[in-house]
Amino acid sequence: MQISKLDKNHNRKTFDCGSEPINRFIQQLASQMLKRHEVIIYVAHDGDTVAGFYTLSANQIEQADDPNQLKKQSKHTPIPCVLLGRLAVDQRYQGIGLGRDLLLHALKTTKQLSQTLGIAFIVVDAKDASAKSFYKAYGFIELQNKPLRLCYPVASIPSAEQQE
Ligand SMILES: CC(C)(COP(=O)(O)OP(=O)(O)OC[C@H]1O[C@@H](n2cnc3c(N)ncnc32)[C@H](O)[C@@H]1OP(=O)(O)O)[C@@H](O)C(=O)NCCC(=O)NCCS
């Protein structure tokens, strides 16, 4: 299955990951947010059918979010991050590794971006305990003072050369 940026040929009308707010996002809200340059959306597509997707946007965390984990980061300025939002897979395609593939694609894309602008972490806001356990299984660390927010250091993502 290919992963590419969402475009007008992708069919997202029937997308159903089991979460109504996430379905509504991709079916109704995504186009406006794209037009406003608030997100970039990557989709895994089976032909034109959207099977899964995730969003990336700029964000920040503070050292106070987890003084222990983030003690080496700047105390005086926000820590620049990429927010991985709304990773979701249509129920018809769940359980075959697509969520993992999308997550690895997001890590790789963020690593590439970090060659162009300062990004210390990729962060996610897990929507519930189940989503949180999915991210933790891939090494994401929860922030002490924001329990559903998890982060992953960009320095720990292998570069393209290291992956070869
Ligand atoms: C969470 C979600 C993205 C997983 O997608 P998926 O394609 O079914 O997951 P995969 O098949 O790629 O699974 C990869 C691994 O994660 C594990 N996994 C999947 N869902 C998990 C969960 N909720 N908790 C812990 N581990 C999970 C799988 O067992 C698999 O492990 P393995 O490699 O050891 O076999 C999908 O269930 C989904 O879209 N859920 C609804 C939306 C949602 O909760 N999104 C989370 C963002 S807030």
The ligand as a Gaussian input file, in Angstrom:
#p B3LYP/6-31G(d) Opt

LIG

0 1
 C       -4.473000       2.307000      16.879000
 C       -4.530000       1.936000      15.383000
 C       -4.006000       3.119000      14.578000
 C       -3.665000       0.711000      15.128000
 O       -3.643000       0.446000      13.740000
 P       -3.476000      -1.043000      13.138000
 O       -3.224000      -0.913000      11.687000
 O       -4.638000      -1.873000      13.526000
 O       -2.192000      -1.543000      13.915000
 P       -1.074000      -2.543000      13.324000
 O       -1.729000      -3.678000      12.640000
 O       -0.087000      -1.764000      12.543000
 O       -0.396000      -3.039000      14.659000
 C        0.983000      -2.860000      14.880000
 C        1.293000      -3.373000      16.276000
 O        0.613000      -2.556000      17.246000
 C       -0.165000      -3.374000      18.094000
 N       -1.373000      -2.634000      18.439000
 C       -2.388000      -2.304000      17.621000
 N       -3.319000      -1.591000      18.308000
 C       -2.843000      -1.490000      19.580000
 C       -3.333000      -0.880000      20.751000
 N       -4.485000      -0.211000      20.781000
 N       -2.571000      -0.985000      21.874000
 C       -1.396000      -1.628000      21.873000
 N       -0.875000      -2.226000      20.786000
 C       -1.593000      -2.151000      19.655000
 C       -0.470000      -4.613000      17.271000
 O       -0.752000      -5.713000      18.102000
 C        0.825000      -4.796000      16.502000
 O        1.800000      -5.401000      17.342000
 P        2.823000      -6.497000      16.741000
 O        3.620000      -5.765000      15.682000
 O        3.633000      -6.881000      17.938000
 O        1.962000      -7.558000      16.177000
 C       -5.984000       1.579000      14.938000
 O       -6.493000       0.597000      15.797000
 C       -6.958000       2.750000      14.914000
 O       -7.049000       3.448000      13.915000
 N       -7.709000       2.942000      16.010000
 C       -8.706000       4.004000      16.076000
 C       -8.091000       5.384000      16.118000
 C       -7.071000       5.528000      17.210000
 O       -7.241000       5.072000      18.336000
 N       -5.960000       6.205000      16.888000
 C       -4.875000       6.446000      17.828000
 C       -4.432000       7.844000      17.695000
 S       -5.156000       8.913000      18.886000

